[in-house]
Amino acid sequence: MCPPASGSSGLAENTSSAPIDPAIYPDYIPTDSGSKANYTYAATQLHPEILRHSLRVYLLAHAIASREGCAYATDPRKLSLLFAACIFHDMGTCASHNGPQRFEVEGGDAAATALRSQGYAEDEAHDVWVAIALHTSPGIAERISSLARLVRLGVAIDFKRPAAMPLSNEDEVLRFEGKLPRGEIEKVLGDAVANLALEKFGHDEAALATKAPGSSWPGGLVKSRRENPEWQGVNKAF
């Protein structure tokens, strides 16, 4: 969707897997006031491993946008929207945003609300909402908008999905993981999506069907958790 070009990202050293201090703003993400506020909020809400995943998704998406000469890497305002979409894309996995809709929608709602309060236009907030709401929808996210494509590809590369890997490279992935360790992100994320849905809505099948529809990624995680209650590994539907 964007013509080829080159770009790079400088990374501050961070090899610890301990919780990230929200007061320390990483030097590899946008420095505008909205991005700073969004980062600080995410750092106080998200599980540390989901926060690191969200930051890796941003770095991977930014790297792709840079190589393609996309405005989401070169225009400061669009860069802040890319960051918002990445840092909020899993916000629906935290208790403060465990609402009645599927976690992708809750995350999109949280991002849109934050962006509107920061003075972004409605169409900008909507673009970010779409990118987050569709980030678990392969084949749709890649085609509906440039922003949704970048977020989806960042997610897919971070989880080593073969179809997306040619847009990055092993050295780049390992470099980002070296600065932002993976930990047990697959287990943490899968458990967060399934457990939050079941804890709040498991007593109400109709509500659960809205929170985690059977044909959706959250729905698959919930179904697997119910079928394998003693399983301690990564959710089998991940």
Disulfide bonds with the S-S distance in Angstrom:
none
